[in-house]
């Protein structure tokens, strides 16, 4: 740890992995600092002349707004390249979470570091703390296209399974004629279809943007299973209600027949 002039800390060495600095976060830190809150020391790499900032960019900008001349920093000796590599691991487990755009920028930055283009996807993923598939999708657009196709297939398969379960619960099969066949959908049906499509798109984007698509898909399947269970309960309730109404109608018909017989 060392106290250094704020102006001696450089932030223009390709060590900022975020696409943009989040101003609300900066001002939130600023207000907290004014109230006396203590923050971790910003991390730097010292090359003998310059302190390169590798972690703590939001804190750095809050210090600037406070007009601080000197700040305490954690530092280690190294080159600018060392600083760039160290920065790739920053904010992975603390601070404002990185967005998917930030993670993409991080991988792209890594691939530009001398010698890193020859590293495997697994090595880049380990350094940047993202998944191998995420690195592969950035390195090779065809991989991302294949991932998208596979995700679409999984979503369609799950939708088909849910549709089959719903048909089984309602007592219908795909072979039965549709009583509404040939009729144009009304506005509510069109809107419902649009909302369903938007929901499917949102699920797809979540899977594509996730670092761990398998975990995200698992959570989505759990959500869909829960939704399916709710639909099954609703279907059973409607069927029970329908059965009760049928019984009431039959009872009324019997009573009506008795009254006719007495006349």
C-alpha positions, 0 to 999 in steps of 0.5 A: 500500500502506498499514498500516491498523487491521483494525477499519477495514476493512468487509466488510458493503458487498456486496463478498463474492461467496462464499456462505459463508466456507470455514472449513478454508481460513481455518484453513489460512491461519492455520496458514501465517501462524503458520509465517511464510508470506507472503500477498498484501496484501488489496485494498480501496477507500477512499472517504475514510472507510472501507476496503471489502474487495474481495479477501482475505476468507479472509485477513481472517478469518485475521488476525482469529483471529491478533488482529492490530490492523493489516495492510498493504493494497493500496487505491485511491480510490473509492466503495462502488459501485466496491468492489462492481464491483471485487469482482466480478472477485476470486478469478476466477484465484487463491485458493480457486476460486469454486463455481458457487453463488458465481458465481451469487451474483456475477451476482445481486449485479451485477444489483442494482448501480445501472445494471447491470440495463440491461447486456447479458448479454455485459457482465455476463459480462465484468465477472463473468468468467463465460460469457454463457450463465451470465448468461442462465440466471440472468437468464431461467429459460427460457434455463436450461430451454432449455439443459437440453433441449439438453444432454439431447438431446446426451447422448441423441444420444451415447448412441445413437451409442455403442449403435449402435457397440456393436451393430455390434461385437457383430454385433447389430442392433436388428431382431434379437429379444431373447432376454430379451424378457418376462423381468423384470430381476434385481436386478443389472440394476436396479442397473446401470440405476440407476447408468447413470441416476445417471451420466447425471444427473451428466454433465447437472449438470456441463454445466448448472453449467459456465461453459463448457458447450461445453468441458465437453461436449467433455471428456465426449465425449472420456471417452465415446469413450475408454470406448467404445474400451475397450468395443470392445476388450472386445467383440473380446476376448470374440468372439475367445474365443468363436471359439476355444471354437467351434473347440475344440468342433468339433475335439472333435466331430471327434475324437469322431466318429472314435472312434465310427467306429473302434468 
